[in-house]
Amino acid sequence: MFPALPGNSISTPHGLKGGKGGAHVNSTENQRQKILAGLREVGSQGLTTIELRENYDVMMPGARIYELRHAHGFNIQLAWSYDHNAQGNRHYVGRYILHPGKWRENI
């Protein structure tokens, strides 16, 4: 339904393992792949900024979403909602939802 980024086929957000001398496993490309895999997995529920940071090891989700939209054309919409972080604090955060079709900014 949604295309993968060329040259990478990461299927799960937690499937990457680090190691000495290996490739940088949390590169921006791998972060984009983890976001796409997660968004596909959760469907219309989407993922919040907190979930992407804490569960997917993406420290700057907004930047990666921007790249997925503008450089790769993924139609990722933003909705605002409340979520709790690992410390139990409630925050008003972005919730990202992957939709079919190409990204285009609202005019």
Backbone torsions as a table, in degrees:
resi	resn	phi	psi	omega
1	MET	NA	-47.8	177.2
2	PHE	-113.2	137.8	-179.5
3	PRO	-73.1	151.8	173.7
4	ALA	-86.4	160.2	173.9
5	LEU	-69.8	143.6	-178.7
6	PRO	-63.3	142.2	173.5
7	GLY	82.8	5.8	-178.5
8	ASN	-149.7	138.9	-177.8
9	SER	-134.0	44.4	177.5
10	ILE	-67.8	126.5	-174.3
11	SER	-105.2	-19.2	179.7
12	THR	-131.3	149.1	-176.7
13	PRO	-68.6	-23.3	-176.1
14	HIS	-108.7	15.1	-174.9
15	GLY	-83.9	3.4	-176.9
16	LEU	-98.0	135.7	178.4
17	LYS	-121.6	138.2	178.5
18	GLY	-89.0	175.1	178.0
19	GLY	174.9	160.0	179.7
20	LYS	-65.4	135.9	175.5
21	GLY	75.2	-2.4	-178.7
22	GLY	-85.9	178.1	177.3
23	ALA	-67.4	155.0	177.3
24	HIS	-67.9	109.8	-171.1
25	VAL	-79.7	-10.4	177.9
26	ASN	-118.7	38.6	176.8
27	SER	-64.0	165.1	178.4
28	THR	-60.4	-35.9	177.6
29	GLU	-62.6	-45.8	178.7
30	ASN	-65.4	-35.8	176.6
31	GLN	-63.2	-42.4	177.5
32	ARG	-61.9	-40.7	178.9
33	GLN	-64.9	-40.8	178.8
34	LYS	-64.6	-40.3	177.8
35	ILE	-61.9	-48.2	-179.9
36	LEU	-60.2	-44.3	179.5
37	ALA	-61.2	-43.7	179.5
38	GLY	-65.3	-43.9	179.6
39	LEU	-64.1	-38.0	177.6
40	ARG	-66.2	-39.1	-177.5
41	GLU	-66.8	-42.0	-174.9
42	VAL	-88.4	-15.1	177.0
43	GLY	64.0	-134.1	-172.9
44	SER	-70.6	-10.5	176.0
45	GLN	-68.1	-34.5	-178.9
46	GLY	71.1	179.3	179.1
47	LEU	-129.7	139.9	178.8
48	THR	-88.4	166.1	175.3
49	THR	-56.3	-42.7	179.8
50	ILE	-63.1	-45.8	179.1
51	GLU	-61.1	-41.9	180.0
52	LEU	-65.7	-37.0	178.6
53	ARG	-72.0	-48.9	-171.8
54	GLU	-82.7	-35.1	-175.3
55	ASN	-100.6	-20.6	-175.2
56	TYR	-118.3	-0.4	177.6
57	ASP	58.9	41.4	176.4
58	VAL	-112.7	104.1	-173.7
59	MET	-77.0	-24.8	179.2
60	MET	-124.6	69.6	-176.5
61	PRO	-57.0	-39.0	-178.9
62	GLY	-59.4	-40.2	179.1
63	ALA	-66.7	-43.2	179.6
64	ARG	-66.4	-38.9	177.7
65	ILE	-63.1	-42.8	177.9
66	TYR	-56.9	-46.1	179.5
67	GLU	-62.9	-43.2	179.4
68	LEU	-62.7	-36.8	179.1
69	ARG	-72.5	-56.6	-167.8
70	HIS	-83.6	-32.9	-179.9
71	ALA	-93.7	-25.1	-174.5
72	HIS	-120.8	-7.5	173.2
73	GLY	79.2	11.1	-179.5
74	PHE	-70.5	136.1	-178.1
75	ASN	-88.2	83.6	-179.3
76	ILE	-107.5	114.9	-177.5
77	GLN	-96.4	153.8	-179.0
78	LEU	-111.2	131.6	171.0
79	ALA	-128.0	146.8	179.8
80	TRP	-96.3	138.8	179.8
81	SER	-155.7	173.5	176.1
82	TYR	-98.2	144.0	176.8
83	ASP	-147.4	158.8	178.6
84	HIS	-109.3	138.3	176.6
85	ASN	-85.2	-178.2	-176.2
86	ALA	-62.5	-24.0	179.5
87	GLN	-87.4	-0.8	178.0
88	GLY	89.0	5.4	179.9
89	ASN	-82.6	137.2	-179.0
90	ARG	-87.4	134.1	-179.6
91	HIS	-134.4	148.7	173.4
92	TYR	-90.7	112.5	-170.1
93	VAL	-133.1	165.4	174.3
94	GLY	-77.1	141.5	173.2
95	ARG	-118.1	121.3	-175.9
96	TYR	-99.7	132.4	-177.3
97	ILE	-130.0	127.2	179.3
98	LEU	-84.9	128.0	178.2
99	HIS	-118.9	157.4	175.8
100	PRO	-67.1	161.5	177.4
101	GLY	91.2	179.9	-178.4
102	LYS	-93.0	150.8	177.5
103	TRP	-68.5	137.5	167.0
104	ARG	-149.4	135.4	-177.2
105	GLU	-69.5	145.4	175.4
106	ASN	-68.5	135.4	-178.5
107	ILE	-108.4	NA	NA
